[in-house]
Amino acid sequence: MLQFLLELDGKILLFIQEFLRTDWLTAFFGFITSLGNGGVIWIVLAAILLCTKKYRKTGTAMAVALLIGYLAANLILKNLVMRVRPYEAVAGLQSLIGPMWDSSFPSGHTTSSIAAGVVLLKGMPRYVGVFCFALAVLIAISRLYLGVHYPTDVLAGAVIGGLAALAARTAVKAK
């Protein structure tokens, strides 16, 4: 079963490379993924929300979710699993943004983006929450498109981010 999933991961990435990559999508997803670098966009947004009385609980929940996600994904799982990046293991796959310094599983971009996106989806006006969650999903997809994560890395990051968001919202008793 594990071997099947590993092979499927590689086949999905090669399909994306062969049939979906275009110049304009490469520019688009390159920009989108840069928004998730270091979780900075989400950290800045959480800091802004913390400075407002109306959305302070949402900002707190977002900060806590980002911290939980970072600890679980980047500090613990990446160092335990040590999965090599797909462009190093899948024959013919090319990364569009160069080599990464850390391991692949799970996707930190996805973890932080989904953690923030879920908190914002639940704690902000609908149009803001939906926009932010859509951005989070695009950041997750960008990691596949650019060839720097396996689909299972992104899926695991999404699960961790979602759980981190729910735990954080519960901990701060956000609406």
Secondary structure, 3 states (H helix, E strand, C coil): CHHHHHHHHHHHHHHHHHHHCCHHHHHHHHHHHHHCHHHHHHHHHHHHHHCCCCCHHHHHHHHHHHHHHHHHHHHHHHHHHCCCCHHHHCCCCCCCCCCCCCCCCCCHHHHHHHHHHHHHHHHCCHHHHHHHHHHHHHHHHHHHHCCCCCHHHHHHHHHHHHHHHHHHHHHCCCC
